[in-house]
């Protein structure tokens, strides 16, 4: 028997190396993934909004009249507070604000215009004589006299001429009943749900009633008309026949008062619908509108309105919600750390104290590259209808990621 030497065996089996194939496969995966990552768009980065909690403002107590009903509001804020049962009461001559607004709706005027003229006739003279006999407020008129629309407004709002109110109602609407029908529709459009216009256009008779909250809404609407706002702020005017007439709004000019209308009758007592401009430090002017009804007399209505106005002014303040340079949102950039979005300016506005106001932040998702100060959103504060907005910008630039990061951002 012949024994073969193993080292001369012709069919020796080769050794296998499985690790080699694993390494090759992994390398292929890394190369393929890197190639995909290289051409894949960079991800967008969402913002994380900061929690901006404004400091609370403490409301001051309002100094309400000792007698009657009252309400307070402001342009841009609407009705703010009321006092009393809000029972409809006679408005007296404050009704002439409705008359003036109805006139301006039918015959609009721009500042500087006189508008069309109303020629005085025998019926208008008769109205003057009627109100003179009743000791109502009036101005003398003569047949053939012409009053421009602007002069009519002055006669209504300064000396509070009852005869002119009824005359203009007939001139514009054909009759006083037609006027009252239109006026009742108009006040409902204005949201005055507890106001009724009746009997006359002057408010001399007690059928025209309203509430302080409705009168505040009326005053806010009236002061939006620049012509009417100009007229009610005038201390005096010159009219045909009578000459100089003076505004019966005695507190005009005190504590910023710029209008609007007084009223007094035996049935109404004293009434005052006032508007006053007030400017908190370093901010825009607020027009405050207030109403007092059912006072003992006109003097009582006027004197009680001043403390109410002063207390309302104390309830407005300028609140800063965001300081210039303050971080309002942040971006966590995967390849570049945290980048802040800041407001480049203070965000401040006038607020009614005691109201909680939270800023609204908008910040969009972004992709690289981004430059320093690139606009990425906004921060907005809404106080009433007054809106203050500042843009948000990046505190520093966001560059593109490195090649290494792009290749290996998702290794598997």
LUMFI-548047 format. One record per residue (C-alpha): x, y, z; residue in one letter; residue number from 0. Coordinates in steps of 0.1 Angstrom, whole numbers. Layout:
LUMFI-548047
mivex c1=X; c2=Y; c3=Z; r=a; k=NUM
...
end
This chain:
LUMFI-548047
mivex c1=0; c2=0; c3=0; r=x; k=0
mivex c1=13; c2=34; c3=-10; r=x; k=1
mivex c1=8; c2=63; c3=13; r=x; k=2
mivex c1=7; c2=98; c3=-3; r=x; k=3
mivex c1=25; c2=127; c3=13; r=x; k=4
mivex c1=-2; c2=152; c3=23; r=x; k=5
mivex c1=18; c2=182; c3=11; r=x; k=6
mivex c1=17; c2=169; c3=-24; r=x; k=7
mivex c1=-21; c2=166; c3=-23; r=x; k=8
mivex c1=-34; c2=182; c3=-55; r=x; k=9
mivex c1=-69; c2=193; c3=-42; r=x; k=10
mivex c1=-62; c2=214; c3=-11; r=x; k=11
mivex c1=-93; c2=236; c3=-2; r=x; k=12
mivex c1=-87; c2=275; c3=-1; r=x; k=13
mivex c1=-95; c2=293; c3=31; r=x; k=14
mivex c1=-126; c2=317; c3=31; r=x; k=15
mivex c1=-126; c2=353; c3=44; r=x; k=16
mivex c1=-162; c2=364; c3=51; r=x; k=17
mivex c1=-151; c2=397; c3=69; r=x; k=18
mivex c1=-138; c2=409; c3=36; r=x; k=19
mivex c1=-172; c2=408; c3=20; r=x; k=20
mivex c1=-188; c2=426; c3=50; r=x; k=21
mivex c1=-163; c2=454; c3=47; r=x; k=22
mivex c1=-169; c2=457; c3=10; r=x; k=23
mivex c1=-207; c2=458; c3=16; r=x; k=24
mivex c1=-204; c2=484; c3=43; r=x; k=25
mivex c1=-181; c2=506; c3=21; r=x; k=26
mivex c1=-206; c2=503; c3=-7; r=x; k=27
mivex c1=-234; c2=514; c3=16; r=x; k=28
mivex c1=-215; c2=544; c3=29; r=x; k=29
mivex c1=-206; c2=555; c3=-6; r=x; k=30
mivex c1=-241; c2=551; c3=-18; r=x; k=31
mivex c1=-256; c2=569; c3=12; r=x; k=32
mivex c1=-230; c2=597; c3=9; r=x; k=33
mivex c1=-238; c2=601; c3=-28; r=x; k=34
mivex c1=-276; c2=604; c3=-20; r=x; k=35
mivex c1=-270; c2=628; c3=9; r=x; k=36
mivex c1=-248; c2=650; c3=-12; r=x; k=37
mivex c1=-275; c2=657; c3=-37; r=x; k=38
mivex c1=-304; c2=657; c3=-12; r=x; k=39
mivex c1=-317; c2=692; c3=-3; r=x; k=40
mivex c1=-308; c2=706; c3=31; r=x; k=41
mivex c1=-335; c2=701; c3=57; r=x; k=42
mivex c1=-356; c2=731; c3=68; r=x; k=43
mivex c1=-353; c2=741; c3=104; r=x; k=44
mivex c1=-384; c2=750; c3=124; r=x; k=45
mivex c1=-385; c2=777; c3=150; r=x; k=46
mivex c1=-390; c2=773; c3=187; r=x; k=47
mivex c1=-410; c2=803; c3=200; r=x; k=48
mivex c1=-401; c2=819; c3=233; r=x; k=49
mivex c1=-426; c2=822; c3=261; r=x; k=50
mivex c1=-432; c2=860; c3=264; r=x; k=51
mivex c1=-453; c2=866; c3=295; r=x; k=52
mivex c1=-460; c2=903; c3=299; r=x; k=53
mivex c1=-460; c2=919; c3=333; r=x; k=54
mivex c1=-495; c2=924; c3=347; r=x; k=55
mivex c1=-509; c2=959; c3=347; r=x; k=56
mivex c1=-531; c2=968; c3=377; r=x; k=57
mivex c1=-564; c2=985; c3=369; r=x; k=58
mivex c1=-572; c2=1017; c3=387; r=x; k=59
mivex c1=-607; c2=1023; c3=401; r=x; k=60
mivex c1=-628; c2=1046; c3=380; r=x; k=61
mivex c1=-644; c2=1076; c3=397; r=x; k=62
mivex c1=-681; c2=1072; c3=387; r=x; k=63
mivex c1=-707; c2=1099; c3=392; r=x; k=64
mivex c1=-725; c2=1098; c3=425; r=x; k=65
mivex c1=-759; c2=1100; c3=407; r=x; k=66
mivex c1=-772; c2=1087; c3=374; r=x; k=67
mivex c1=-756; c2=1063; c3=349; r=x; k=68
mivex c1=-723; c2=1065; c3=331; r=x; k=69
mivex c1=-700; c2=1046; c3=307; r=x; k=70
mivex c1=-664; c2=1050; c3=293; r=x; k=71
mivex c1=-647; c2=1038; c3=262; r=x; k=72
mivex c1=-619; c2=1048; c3=238; r=x; k=73
mivex c1=-611; c2=1048; c3=201; r=x; k=74
mivex c1=-596; c2=1015; c3=192; r=x; k=75
mivex c1=-608; c2=999; c3=224; r=x; k=76
mivex c1=-645; c2=1003; c3=222; r=x; k=77
mivex c1=-667; c2=1003; c3=253; r=x; k=78
mivex c1=-646; c2=997; c3=283; r=x; k=79
mivex c1=-668; c2=999; c3=314; r=x; k=80
mivex c1=-702; c2=1010; c3=326; r=x; k=81
mivex c1=-718; c2=1022; c3=358; r=x; k=82
mivex c1=-755; c2=1020; c3=368; r=x; k=83
mivex c1=-784; c2=999; c3=355; r=x; k=84
mivex c1=-781; c2=1009; c3=318; r=x; k=85
mivex c1=-818; c2=1019; c3=318; r=x; k=86
mivex c1=-827; c2=1040; c3=287; r=x; k=87
mivex c1=-831; c2=1076; c3=297; r=x; k=88
mivex c1=-839; c2=1108; c3=278; r=x; k=89
mivex c1=-808; c2=1121; c3=259; r=x; k=90
mivex c1=-818; c2=1158; c3=257; r=x; k=91
mivex c1=-797; c2=1176; c3=231; r=x; k=92
mivex c1=-772; c2=1148; c3=227; r=x; k=93
mivex c1=-798; c2=1136; c3=202; r=x; k=94
mivex c1=-783; c2=1163; c3=179; r=x; k=95
mivex c1=-753; c2=1141; c3=174; r=x; k=96
mivex c1=-776; c2=1117; c3=157; r=x; k=97
mivex c1=-791; c2=1145; c3=136; r=x; k=98
mivex c1=-756; c2=1157; c3=125; r=x; k=99
mivex c1=-745; c2=1122; c3=116; r=x; k=100
mivex c1=-776; c2=1115; c3=96; r=x; k=101
mivex c1=-771; c2=1148; c3=78; r=x; k=102
mivex c1=-735; c2=1139; c3=70; r=x; k=103
mivex c1=-745; c2=1104; c3=58; r=x; k=104
mivex c1=-769; c2=1120; c3=33; r=x; k=105
mivex c1=-747; c2=1150; c3=23; r=x; k=106
mivex c1=-710; c2=1140; c3=30; r=x; k=107
mivex c1=-686; c2=1168; c3=36; r=x; k=108
mivex c1=-648; c2=1170; c3=35; r=x; k=109
mivex c1=-627; c2=1192; c3=56; r=x; k=110
mivex c1=-626; c2=1227; c3=42; r=x; k=111
mivex c1=-660; c2=1224; c3=24; r=x; k=112
mivex c1=-691; c2=1244; c3=32; r=x; k=113
mivex c1=-715; c2=1221; c3=14; r=x; k=114
mivex c1=-750; c2=1229; c3=0; r=x; k=115
mivex c1=-771; c2=1256; c3=16; r=x; k=116
mivex c1=-805; c2=1254; c3=33; r=x; k=117
mivex c1=-827; c2=1285; c3=26; r=x; k=118
mivex c1=-848; c2=1295; c3=56; r=x; k=119
mivex c1=-886; c2=1297; c3=50; r=x; k=120
mivex c1=-917; c2=1307; c3=70; r=x; k=121
mivex c1=-919; c2=1272; c3=86; r=x; k=122
mivex c1=-883; c2=1275; c3=99; r=x; k=123
mivex c1=-891; c2=1309; c3=114; r=x; k=124
mivex c1=-922; c2=1292; c3=131; r=x; k=125
mivex c1=-899; c2=1266; c3=146; r=x; k=126
mivex c1=-878; c2=1293; c3=161; r=x; k=127
mivex c1=-908; c2=1310; c3=176; r=x; k=128
mivex c1=-921; c2=1276; c3=190; r=x; k=129
mivex c1=-888; c2=1269; c3=208; r=x; k=130
mivex c1=-885; c2=1304; c3=220; r=x; k=131
mivex c1=-920; c2=1301; c3=236; r=x; k=132
mivex c1=-909; c2=1268; c3=253; r=x; k=133
mivex c1=-876; c2=1283; c3=264; r=x; k=134
mivex c1=-857; c2=1258; c3=244; r=x; k=135
mivex c1=-822; c2=1265; c3=230; r=x; k=136
mivex c1=-824; c2=1281; c3=196; r=x; k=137
mivex c1=-809; c2=1307; c3=172; r=x; k=138
mivex c1=-828; c2=1334; c3=154; r=x; k=139
mivex c1=-834; c2=1330; c3=116; r=x; k=140
mivex c1=-850; c2=1351; c3=89; r=x; k=141
mivex c1=-869; c2=1342; c3=58; r=x; k=142
mivex c1=-845; c2=1340; c3=28; r=x; k=143
mivex c1=-814; c2=1334; c3=49; r=x; k=144
mivex c1=-790; c2=1308; c3=37; r=x; k=145
mivex c1=-771; c2=1284; c3=60; r=x; k=146
mivex c1=-744; c2=1262; c3=46; r=x; k=147
mivex c1=-742; c2=1226; c3=57; r=x; k=148
mivex c1=-711; c2=1234; c3=77; r=x; k=149
mivex c1=-729; c2=1263; c3=94; r=x; k=150
mivex c1=-758; c2=1240; c3=102; r=x; k=151
mivex c1=-734; c2=1216; c3=120; r=x; k=152
mivex c1=-720; c2=1245; c3=139; r=x; k=153
mivex c1=-756; c2=1257; c3=149; r=x; k=154
mivex c1=-765; c2=1222; c3=160; r=x; k=155
mivex c1=-734; c2=1214; c3=180; r=x; k=156
mivex c1=-722; c2=1247; c3=195; r=x; k=157
mivex c1=-753; c2=1267; c3=207; r=x; k=158
mivex c1=-774; c2=1235; c3=204; r=x; k=159
mivex c1=-802; c2=1251; c3=183; r=x; k=160
mivex c1=-834; c2=1230; c3=185; r=x; k=161
mivex c1=-850; c2=1249; c3=157; r=x; k=162
mivex c1=-821; c2=1242; c3=133; r=x; k=163
mivex c1=-823; c2=1204; c3=142; r=x; k=164
mivex c1=-859; c2=1202; c3=131; r=x; k=165
mivex c1=-854; c2=1225; c3=101; r=x; k=166
mivex c1=-825; c2=1203; c3=88; r=x; k=167
mivex c1=-845; c2=1171; c3=93; r=x; k=168
mivex c1=-872; c2=1185; c3=70; r=x; k=169
mivex c1=-847; c2=1199; c3=46; r=x; k=170
mivex c1=-828; c2=1166; c3=41; r=x; k=171
mivex c1=-856; c2=1140; c3=47; r=x; k=172
mivex c1=-888; c2=1159; c3=38; r=x; k=173
mivex c1=-903; c2=1157; c3=73; r=x; k=174
mivex c1=-894; c2=1151; c3=109; r=x; k=175
mivex c1=-912; c2=1117; c3=109; r=x; k=176
mivex c1=-892; c2=1106; c3=79; r=x; k=177
mivex c1=-860; c2=1117; c3=96; r=x; k=178
mivex c1=-868; c2=1098; c3=128; r=x; k=179
mivex c1=-874; c2=1066; c3=107; r=x; k=180
mivex c1=-840; c2=1070; c3=90; r=x; k=181
mivex c1=-823; c2=1079; c3=123; r=x; k=182
mivex c1=-837; c2=1048; c3=140; r=x; k=183
mivex c1=-823; c2=1026; c3=112; r=x; k=184
mivex c1=-790; c2=1044; c3=114; r=x; k=185
mivex c1=-785; c2=1039; c3=152; r=x; k=186
mivex c1=-793; c2=1002; c3=148; r=x; k=187
mivex c1=-766; c2=1000; c3=121; r=x; k=188
mivex c1=-742; c2=1016; c3=146; r=x; k=189
mivex c1=-750; c2=989; c3=172; r=x; k=190
mivex c1=-770; c2=1012; c3=194; r=x; k=191
mivex c1=-796; c2=986; c3=205; r=x; k=192
mivex c1=-811; c2=1006; c3=234; r=x; k=193
mivex c1=-815; c2=1039; c3=215; r=x; k=194
mivex c1=-848; c2=1052; c3=202; r=x; k=195
mivex c1=-852; c2=1085; c3=182; r=x; k=196
mivex c1=-887; c2=1099; c3=186; r=x; k=197
mivex c1=-909; c2=1130; c3=183; r=x; k=198
mivex c1=-883; c2=1156; c3=171; r=x; k=199
mivex c1=-847; c2=1159; c3=158; r=x; k=200
mivex c1=-835; c2=1180; c3=187; r=x; k=201
mivex c1=-840; c2=1158; c3=218; r=x; k=202
mivex c1=-861; c2=1185; c3=234; r=x; k=203
mivex c1=-889; c2=1161; c3=239; r=x; k=204
mivex c1=-883; c2=1131; c3=262; r=x; k=205
mivex c1=-892; c2=1104; c3=237; r=x; k=206
mivex c1=-856; c2=1101; c3=224; r=x; k=207
mivex c1=-838; c2=1078; c3=249; r=x; k=208
mivex c1=-805; c2=1059; c3=251; r=x; k=209
mivex c1=-781; c2=1044; c3=275; r=x; k=210
mivex c1=-746; c2=1056; c3=285; r=x; k=211
mivex c1=-730; c2=1026; c3=267; r=x; k=212
mivex c1=-750; c2=1033; c3=235; r=x; k=213
mivex c1=-739; c2=1070; c3=237; r=x; k=214
mivex c1=-703; c2=1060; c3=241; r=x; k=215
mivex c1=-706; c2=1040; c3=209; r=x; k=216
mivex c1=-723; c2=1070; c3=192; r=x; k=217
mivex c1=-695; c2=1093; c3=203; r=x; k=218
mivex c1=-668; c2=1069; c3=190; r=x; k=219
mivex c1=-686; c2=1068; c3=156; r=x; k=220
mivex c1=-690; c2=1106; c3=156; r=x; k=221
mivex c1=-654; c2=1113; c3=163; r=x; k=222
mivex c1=-643; c2=1092; c3=133; r=x; k=223
mivex c1=-659; c2=1118; c3=110; r=x; k=224
mivex c1=-632; c2=1145; c3=107; r=x; k=225
mivex c1=-657; c2=1173; c3=99; r=x; k=226
mivex c1=-679; c2=1166; c3=129; r=x; k=227
mivex c1=-648; c2=1162; c3=151; r=x; k=228
mivex c1=-636; c2=1196; c3=140; r=x; k=229
mivex c1=-669; c2=1213; c3=146; r=x; k=230
mivex c1=-674; c2=1199; c3=182; r=x; k=231
mivex c1=-639; c2=1211; c3=191; r=x; k=232
mivex c1=-647; c2=1248; c3=182; r=x; k=233
mivex c1=-652; c2=1272; c3=211; r=x; k=234
mivex c1=-672; c2=1295; c3=190; r=x; k=235
mivex c1=-683; c2=1303; c3=154; r=x; k=236
mivex c1=-699; c2=1331; c3=134; r=x; k=237
mivex c1=-734; c2=1324; c3=119; r=x; k=238
mivex c1=-757; c2=1346; c3=98; r=x; k=239
mivex c1=-781; c2=1369; c3=116; r=x; k=240
mivex c1=-770; c2=1360; c3=151; r=x; k=241
mivex c1=-733; c2=1365; c3=146; r=x; k=242
mivex c1=-710; c2=1349; c3=172; r=x; k=243
mivex c1=-722; c2=1318; c3=189; r=x; k=244
mivex c1=-704; c2=1300; c3=217; r=x; k=245
mivex c1=-700; c2=1263; c3=225; r=x; k=246
mivex c1=-722; c2=1253; c3=255; r=x; k=247
mivex c1=-696; c2=1226; c3=262; r=x; k=248
mivex c1=-681; c2=1245; c3=291; r=x; k=249
mivex c1=-652; c2=1220; c3=299; r=x; k=250
mivex c1=-639; c2=1222; c3=263; r=x; k=251
mivex c1=-601; c2=1223; c3=265; r=x; k=252
mivex c1=-599; c2=1209; c3=300; r=x; k=253
mivex c1=-581; c2=1176; c3=305; r=x; k=254
mivex c1=-578; c2=1173; c3=267; r=x; k=255
mivex c1=-616; c2=1175; c3=261; r=x; k=256
mivex c1=-624; c2=1181; c3=224; r=x; k=257
mivex c1=-661; c2=1175; c3=223; r=x; k=258
mivex c1=-688; c2=1163; c3=220; r=x; k=259
mivex c1=-723; c2=1174; c3=232; r=x; k=260
mivex c1=-741; c2=1185; c3=263; r=x; k=261
mivex c1=-778; c2=1181; c3=271; r=x; k=262
mivex c1=-803; c2=1191; c3=297; r=x; k=263
mivex c1=-841; c2=1191; c3=301; r=x; k=264
mivex c1=-864; c2=1187; c3=331; r=x; k=265
mivex c1=-870; c2=1150; c3=321; r=x; k=266
mivex c1=-834; c2=1142; c3=312; r=x; k=267
mivex c1=-817; c2=1161; c3=340; r=x; k=268
mivex c1=-781; c2=1167; c3=330; r=x; k=269
mivex c1=-763; c2=1147; c3=302; r=x; k=270
mivex c1=-728; c2=1149; c3=288; r=x; k=271
mivex c1=-712; c2=1130; c3=260; r=x; k=272
mivex c1=-675; c2=1139; c3=260; r=x; k=273
mivex c1=-644; c2=1131; c3=241; r=x; k=274
mivex c1=-609; c2=1138; c3=252; r=x; k=275
mivex c1=-574; c2=1132; c3=237; r=x; k=276
mivex c1=-549; c2=1117; c3=260; r=x; k=277
mivex c1=-513; c2=1108; c3=252; r=x; k=278
mivex c1=-495; c2=1084; c3=275; r=x; k=279
mivex c1=-457; c2=1089; c3=276; r=x; k=280
mivex c1=-440; c2=1082; c3=243; r=x; k=281
mivex c1=-469; c2=1067; c3=226; r=x; k=282
mivex c1=-498; c2=1076; c3=203; r=x; k=283
mivex c1=-528; c2=1096; c3=214; r=x; k=284
mivex c1=-559; c2=1078; c3=227; r=x; k=285
mivex c1=-593; c2=1094; c3=222; r=x; k=286
mivex c1=-614; c2=1086; c3=253; r=x; k=287
mivex c1=-652; c2=1089; c3=250; r=x; k=288
mivex c1=-675; c2=1089; c3=280; r=x; k=289
mivex c1=-711; c2=1095; c3=288; r=x; k=290
mivex c1=-730; c2=1107; c3=319; r=x; k=291
mivex c1=-768; c2=1105; c3=320; r=x; k=292
mivex c1=-794; c2=1113; c3=346; r=x; k=293
mivex c1=-774; c2=1138; c3=366; r=x; k=294
mivex c1=-792; c2=1163; c3=387; r=x; k=295
mivex c1=-786; c2=1191; c3=362; r=x; k=296
mivex c1=-761; c2=1200; c3=335; r=x; k=297
mivex c1=-736; c2=1214; c3=360; r=x; k=298
mivex c1=-737; c2=1181; c3=379; r=x; k=299
mivex c1=-731; c2=1162; c3=347; r=x; k=300
mivex c1=-702; c2=1183; c3=337; r=x; k=301
mivex c1=-685; c2=1184; c3=371; r=x; k=302
mivex c1=-689; c2=1146; c3=376; r=x; k=303
mivex c1=-674; c2=1139; c3=341; r=x; k=304
mivex c1=-640; c2=1154; c3=349; r=x; k=305
mivex c1=-631; c2=1130; c3=377; r=x; k=306
mivex c1=-644; c2=1101; c3=356; r=x; k=307
mivex c1=-622; c2=1112; c3=327; r=x; k=308
mivex c1=-591; c2=1117; c3=349; r=x; k=309
mivex c1=-595; c2=1082; c3=364; r=x; k=310
mivex c1=-599; c2=1067; c3=329; r=x; k=311
mivex c1=-567; c2=1085; c3=318; r=x; k=312
mivex c1=-549; c2=1068; c3=347; r=x; k=313
mivex c1=-561; c2=1035; c3=334; r=x; k=314
mivex c1=-541; c2=1038; c3=302; r=x; k=315
mivex c1=-504; c2=1031; c3=302; r=x; k=316
mivex c1=-477; c2=1022; c3=278; r=x; k=317
mivex c1=-466; c2=986; c3=282; r=x; k=318
mivex c1=-434; c2=972; c3=266; r=x; k=319
mivex c1=-439; c2=936; c3=256; r=x; k=320
mivex c1=-405; c2=930; c3=238; r=x; k=321
mivex c1=-373; c2=949; c3=242; r=x; k=322
mivex c1=-350; c2=956; c3=212; r=x; k=323
mivex c1=-326; c2=927; c3=208; r=x; k=324
mivex c1=-347; c2=903; c3=229; r=x; k=325
mivex c1=-349; c2=867; c3=217; r=x; k=326
mivex c1=-384; c2=859; c3=205; r=x; k=327
mivex c1=-377; c2=826; c3=187; r=x; k=328
mivex c1=-348; c2=802; c3=182; r=x; k=329
mivex c1=-335; c2=778; c3=155; r=x; k=330
mivex c1=-316; c2=747; c3=164; r=x; k=331
mivex c1=-294; c2=742; c3=133; r=x; k=332
mivex c1=-282; c2=706; c3=131; r=x; k=333
mivex c1=-247; c2=717; c3=118; r=x; k=334
mivex c1=-245; c2=751; c3=134; r=x; k=335
mivex c1=-258; c2=753; c3=169; r=x; k=336
mivex c1=-286; c2=776; c3=180; r=x; k=337
mivex c1=-294; c2=808; c3=161; r=x; k=338
mivex c1=-318; c2=833; c3=177; r=x; k=339
mivex c1=-345; c2=854; c3=161; r=x; k=340
mivex c1=-347; c2=888; c3=177; r=x; k=341
mivex c1=-368; c2=919; c3=175; r=x; k=342
mivex c1=-347; c2=948; c3=163; r=x; k=343
mivex c1=-369; c2=973; c3=182; r=x; k=344
mivex c1=-391; c2=977; c3=213; r=x; k=345
mivex c1=-426; c2=964; c3=209; r=x; k=346
mivex c1=-448; c2=987; c3=230; r=x; k=347
mivex c1=-483; c2=999; c3=229; r=x; k=348
mivex c1=-510; c2=1017; c3=249; r=x; k=349
mivex c1=-531; c2=993; c3=270; r=x; k=350
mivex c1=-561; c2=995; c3=292; r=x; k=351
mivex c1=-548; c2=984; c3=326; r=x; k=352
mivex c1=-561; c2=951; c3=339; r=x; k=353
mivex c1=-564; c2=935; c3=305; r=x; k=354
mivex c1=-543; c2=905; c3=298; r=x; k=355
mivex c1=-526; c2=908; c3=264; r=x; k=356
mivex c1=-503; c2=881; c3=250; r=x; k=357
mivex c1=-481; c2=888; c3=220; r=x; k=358
mivex c1=-486; c2=867; c3=188; r=x; k=359
mivex c1=-453; c2=853; c3=174; r=x; k=360
mivex c1=-450; c2=840; c3=138; r=x; k=361
mivex c1=-417; c2=824; c3=128; r=x; k=362
mivex c1=-413; c2=805; c3=95; r=x; k=363
mivex c1=-392; c2=774; c3=90; r=x; k=364
mivex c1=-359; c2=783; c3=72; r=x; k=365
mivex c1=-332; c2=766; c3=51; r=x; k=366
mivex c1=-295; c2=775; c3=48; r=x; k=367
mivex c1=-279; c2=798; c3=39; r=x; k=368
mivex c1=-293; c2=828; c3=57; r=x; k=369
mivex c1=-277; c2=862; c3=63; r=x; k=370
mivex c1=-276; c2=881; c3=95; r=x; k=371
mivex c1=-307; c2=902; c3=99; r=x; k=372
mivex c1=-327; c2=880; c3=75; r=x; k=373
mivex c1=-364; c2=885; c3=83; r=x; k=374
mivex c1=-379; c2=853; c3=95; r=x; k=375
mivex c1=-412; c2=864; c3=111; r=x; k=376
mivex c1=-429; c2=889; c3=133; r=x; k=377
mivex c1=-442; c2=896; c3=168; r=x; k=378
mivex c1=-476; c2=914; c3=171; r=x; k=379
mivex c1=-494; c2=930; c3=200; r=x; k=380
mivex c1=-531; c2=937; c3=197; r=x; k=381
mivex c1=-546; c2=960; c3=223; r=x; k=382
mivex c1=-582; c2=966; c3=214; r=x; k=383
mivex c1=-580; c2=972; c3=177; r=x; k=384
mivex c1=-546; c2=989; c3=180; r=x; k=385
mivex c1=-520; c2=966; c3=165; r=x; k=386
mivex c1=-482; c2=970; c3=169; r=x; k=387
mivex c1=-459; c2=947; c3=149; r=x; k=388
mivex c1=-422; c2=943; c3=147; r=x; k=389
mivex c1=-403; c2=920; c3=124; r=x; k=390
mivex c1=-381; c2=892; c3=136; r=x; k=391
mivex c1=-345; c2=889; c3=122; r=x; k=392
mivex c1=-317; c2=865; c3=127; r=x; k=393
mivex c1=-291; c2=874; c3=152; r=x; k=394
mivex c1=-263; c2=859; c3=131; r=x; k=395
mivex c1=-260; c2=842; c3=97; r=x; k=396
mivex c1=-266; c2=805; c3=91; r=x; k=397
mivex c1=-240; c2=791; c3=67; r=x; k=398
mivex c1=-241; c2=759; c3=47; r=x; k=399
mivex c1=-229; c2=727; c3=64; r=x; k=400
mivex c1=-195; c2=711; c3=57; r=x; k=401
mivex c1=-190; c2=685; c3=30; r=x; k=402
mivex c1=-184; c2=659; c3=57; r=x; k=403
mivex c1=-218; c2=667; c3=74; r=x; k=404
mivex c1=-236; c2=665; c3=41; r=x; k=405
mivex c1=-220; c2=632; c3=32; r=x; k=406
mivex c1=-226; c2=615; c3=66; r=x; k=407
mivex c1=-257; c2=632; c3=80; r=x; k=408
mivex c1=-276; c2=599; c3=77; r=x; k=409
mivex c1=-250; c2=571; c3=76; r=x; k=410
mivex c1=-276; c2=544; c3=74; r=x; k=411
end
